[in-house]
């Protein structure tokens, strides 16, 4: 089943490491007919933007998705960071963040990286947003 993506004018998309940009003044729709890794520019987190533990976890998962040849290195980093966040959250009394981290660890194990990124975005907002979740403030101290 093809994956259909819609790109707004000027919007960029990463496909298997290549950056594509819609150069048209109109939105376009692309159909990807085989298995590829994709990430919209709006969902991309730059290393310098990964400040809080949750953002660093998002970045590690993103890199597993975008660099499959380095997956094991990024996986170790993501699992270590997720375990640290989970332990710190449990020391603070647990809460919904523990469920989020548990979900993310499961999704990493299933290699469902886009789903793990979506789950983390619920907590941190869109990459580059100034909005931060309450849990981020507690963990960033």
C-alpha positions in Angstrom: 0.0 0.0 0.0 1.5 3.3 -1.0 2.2 6.1 1.5 0.6 9.4 0.5 2.2 12.6 1.7 1.1 16.2 1.1 3.7 18.9 1.0 2.9 22.6 1.3 4.7 25.1 -0.9 8.3 25.3 0.1 8.0 22.4 2.6 10.8 19.9 2.9 10.7 16.2 3.4 13.6 13.8 4.2 13.4 10.5 2.2 16.1 8.0 2.9 18.5 10.8 3.8 17.7 12.9 0.8 16.1 16.3 1.4 13.2 17.0 -1.0 11.5 20.5 -1.3 8.2 21.4 -2.9 9.3 24.1 -5.3 5.8 24.6 -6.5 3.6 27.5 -5.4 0.9 24.9 -4.7 0.7 22.0 -2.3 1.6 18.7 -3.9 0.9 15.1 -3.1 3.5 12.4 -3.3 2.9 8.7 -3.3 5.8 6.6 -2.1 5.4 3.1 -3.5 8.1 1.2 -1.6 9.4 1.2 2.0 11.4 4.3 2.8 12.2 6.3 5.9 10.6 9.7 5.8 10.5 12.7 8.1 8.8 16.1 7.5 10.9 19.1 8.1 8.4 20.3 10.8 9.1 17.1 12.8 12.9 17.3 12.5 14.8 18.2 15.7 18.2 19.6 15.4 20.9 18.5 17.9 21.2 22.0 19.4 17.4 22.0 20.1 17.6 18.8 22.1 18.0 20.4 25.5 15.7 18.5 27.9 15.9 14.8 28.5 12.7 14.2 26.6 14.0 16.2 23.7 17.3 14.3 23.7 15.2 11.0 23.7 13.2 12.4 20.7 16.5 13.2 18.9 18.0 9.7 19.6 14.8 8.0 18.2 14.8 10.4 15.2 18.4 9.4 14.5 17.6 5.7 14.6 14.9 6.4 12.1 17.0 8.5 9.8 20.3 6.6 10.0 19.5 2.9 10.0 23.2 2.1 9.4 23.9 3.6 12.8 20.8 2.2 14.5 22.6 0.2 17.2 24.5 3.2 18.4 21.4 5.4 18.5 19.4 2.6 20.1 21.8 2.2 23.0 21.6 6.0 23.6 17.8 6.0 23.4 17.3 3.1 25.7 19.8 4.4 28.3 18.2 7.8 28.3 14.7 6.4 28.5 15.7 4.2 31.5 17.2 7.3 33.2 14.0 9.4 32.6 11.8 6.5 33.8 13.9 6.1 37.0 13.9 9.8 37.8 10.2 10.0 37.2 9.6 7.1 39.5 11.7 8.7 42.2 9.4 11.8 41.9 6.3 9.7 42.4 5.7 8.3 38.9 2.8 9.6 36.9 1.8 9.7 33.2 5.3 10.3 32.0 6.2 6.8 33.1 3.5 5.4 30.8 4.9 7.6 28.0 8.4 6.3 28.5 7.2 2.7 28.7 5.3 3.1 25.5 8.3 4.6 23.8 10.6 1.8 24.9 8.0 -0.7 23.6 7.9 1.1 20.2 11.7 1.2 20.0 11.7 -2.5 20.6 9.3 -2.9 17.7 11.3 -0.6 15.5 8.2 1.6 15.2 10.2 4.8 15.2 7.6 7.1 13.6 5.1 6.0 16.3 7.7 6.6 19.0 8.3 10.1 17.7 4.6 10.8 17.6 4.2 9.6 21.2 7.1 11.8 22.4 5.6 14.8 20.5 2.5 14.6 22.7 4.8 15.4 25.6 7.2 17.9 24.1 5.2 19.5 21.4 6.5 20.0 17.9 10.3 20.2 17.6 11.4 23.8 17.8 8.2 24.9 19.6 8.7 27.1 22.6 5.9 25.1 24.4 7.2 22.6 26.9 5.4 20.0 28.9 5.3 20.2 32.7 7.3 17.0 32.9 10.1 18.5 30.9 10.6 21.3 33.5 10.8 18.8 36.3 13.4 16.7 34.5 15.5 19.5 33.1 16.6 20.7 36.5 
